Amino acid sequence: MGEIQYISDENKNVTAVIVPIDLWREIQSERETAYLLKSVAMKQRLLEARCRKEGIPLDEACAQLGI
């Protein structure tokens, strides 16, 4: 993973950062998960899905959806 770069103004106050895209995606994913877990219903659905053992392959799901 690359380095985080800090951007500062003329008074050396940090005003922004540049982060590697992999780190940014990880942060975004964690934010989305935290948002979903705020809802009791969604939290229950996610926990049930996590424990689910059965499923169908992606290509079969796409075929069923016509995509």
Backbone bond lengths (Angstrom), bond angles and torsions (degrees), N, CA, C in turn:
res aa  C-N    CA-C-N  psi(-1)  N-CA   C-N-CA  omega(-1)  CA-C   N-CA-C  phi
1 M - - - 1.445 - - 1.528 108.40 -
2 G 1.329 116.38 142.77 1.455 121.25 -178.79 1.514 112.86 -73.33
3 E 1.290 114.00 -179.57 1.459 121.36 -178.86 1.524 111.24 -88.44
4 I 1.312 116.81 147.86 1.456 122.15 171.31 1.522 107.01 -79.69
5 Q 1.346 116.35 133.73 1.460 121.14 179.91 1.524 108.81 -112.51
6 Y 1.312 115.87 133.77 1.457 121.36 -179.83 1.524 109.61 -103.27
7 I 1.317 115.66 140.06 1.456 121.45 178.66 1.525 106.63 -114.50
8 S 1.324 115.72 131.52 1.465 119.28 -178.64 1.526 110.58 -127.13
9 D 1.330 114.22 160.13 1.462 119.50 178.51 1.528 109.68 -87.90
10 E 1.325 114.94 -173.81 1.476 119.45 -177.12 1.523 113.12 -64.27
11 N 1.355 117.78 -18.07 1.468 121.73 177.78 1.526 111.92 -96.25
12 K 1.304 115.82 10.45 1.471 123.75 179.10 1.525 113.03 66.40
13 N 1.336 116.50 24.75 1.459 121.59 172.68 1.524 107.79 -85.94
14 V 1.317 116.37 126.71 1.462 119.33 178.93 1.522 108.49 -67.52
15 T 1.323 116.29 125.11 1.463 121.29 -176.57 1.529 112.69 -114.57
16 A 1.323 117.35 -15.88 1.464 120.05 -178.51 1.527 109.03 -164.32
17 V 1.319 114.56 168.15 1.460 120.70 174.98 1.516 109.45 -136.51
18 I 1.300 115.69 153.97 1.455 122.59 171.29 1.523 105.21 -116.65
19 V 1.338 115.63 123.38 1.461 119.85 -179.10 1.520 109.69 -116.57
20 P 1.319 117.70 149.43 1.459 120.87 176.63 1.535 109.77 -60.23
21 I 1.326 116.95 145.81 1.454 121.28 -175.08 1.522 112.18 -59.99
22 D 1.320 119.13 -35.76 1.466 120.83 178.54 1.523 111.33 -62.14
23 L 1.318 116.50 -41.80 1.462 120.78 177.50 1.528 109.99 -66.26
24 W 1.324 117.17 -42.21 1.461 120.88 179.23 1.524 110.46 -59.90
25 R 1.331 117.49 -44.79 1.466 121.30 179.51 1.527 110.92 -62.57
26 E 1.312 116.63 -38.76 1.467 120.72 178.20 1.532 110.23 -64.56
27 I 1.316 116.66 -43.74 1.465 120.92 178.26 1.525 110.19 -62.02
28 Q 1.326 117.24 -44.77 1.459 121.11 -179.94 1.527 110.81 -62.33
29 S 1.313 116.86 -42.13 1.458 121.15 179.70 1.529 110.77 -61.81
30 E 1.314 116.52 -43.37 1.461 120.58 178.92 1.530 111.24 -65.11
31 R 1.328 117.70 -37.14 1.464 121.41 178.02 1.523 110.63 -66.13
32 E 1.331 116.59 -41.94 1.463 120.57 179.38 1.524 110.54 -63.92
33 T 1.333 116.61 -42.67 1.460 120.67 178.97 1.523 110.33 -63.33
34 A 1.318 117.17 -44.12 1.465 120.93 179.19 1.525 110.19 -61.55
35 Y 1.330 117.10 -40.26 1.465 120.84 178.70 1.526 110.30 -62.49
36 L 1.329 116.44 -46.45 1.461 120.26 -179.22 1.522 111.83 -63.90
37 L 1.318 117.24 -36.25 1.459 120.76 -177.77 1.530 113.19 -73.22
38 K 1.333 117.59 -10.65 1.466 120.18 176.39 1.523 111.40 -68.52
39 S 1.320 116.63 -28.64 1.459 121.60 179.72 1.528 108.90 -86.92
40 V 1.326 117.13 125.43 1.464 121.54 179.81 1.524 110.10 -60.76
41 A 1.337 117.01 -43.62 1.469 120.85 -179.32 1.529 111.06 -63.97
42 M 1.326 116.87 -44.50 1.464 119.84 -179.29 1.523 110.88 -68.13
43 K 1.319 116.68 -37.63 1.461 120.36 177.72 1.526 109.66 -60.13
44 Q 1.329 117.13 -44.03 1.463 121.29 178.91 1.529 110.73 -62.42
45 R 1.342 117.09 -43.45 1.469 121.14 178.83 1.516 111.61 -61.85
46 L 1.328 116.49 -43.37 1.461 120.14 -179.81 1.527 111.50 -64.53
47 L 1.335 116.35 -41.58 1.460 119.77 179.01 1.528 111.13 -65.34
48 E 1.336 117.04 -40.33 1.462 120.72 177.41 1.520 110.80 -64.49
49 A 1.325 116.86 -43.08 1.465 120.67 179.81 1.523 111.13 -63.84
50 R 1.303 116.15 -37.26 1.464 120.81 -179.57 1.533 111.55 -63.58
51 C 1.326 116.16 -34.53 1.464 121.38 -178.48 1.527 112.86 -87.52
52 R 1.316 116.44 -12.47 1.458 121.00 -176.35 1.530 110.23 -65.14
53 K 1.317 115.82 135.57 1.461 121.23 -178.39 1.528 111.83 -101.94
54 E 1.346 116.92 -29.50 1.453 119.95 -177.44 1.524 110.45 -89.67
55 G 1.313 115.90 162.74 1.452 121.28 178.95 1.510 109.23 176.61
56 I 1.327 115.93 -178.72 1.458 120.13 176.50 1.520 108.21 -127.80
57 P 1.325 116.83 153.42 1.461 119.73 178.95 1.538 111.64 -63.01
58 L 1.312 116.34 152.54 1.458 121.83 -177.91 1.521 111.66 -57.81
59 D 1.340 117.85 -43.66 1.463 119.76 -178.44 1.532 111.47 -63.26
60 E 1.331 117.44 -33.94 1.460 120.83 177.25 1.540 110.06 -69.25
61 A 1.313 116.92 -41.74 1.462 120.07 178.50 1.527 109.84 -62.67
62 C 1.317 117.41 -42.36 1.475 121.11 178.15 1.511 110.35 -61.65
63 A 1.331 117.40 -42.11 1.461 120.81 179.25 1.523 110.99 -62.76
64 Q 1.322 116.38 -42.32 1.472 120.81 179.45 1.531 110.92 -64.82
65 L 1.319 116.72 -33.73 1.456 120.89 179.91 1.526 113.10 -86.18
66 G 1.328 115.65 -8.90 1.459 120.01 -179.74 1.511 113.42 73.57
67 I 1.314 116.01 31.38 1.484 118.91 178.91 1.515 110.76 -119.90
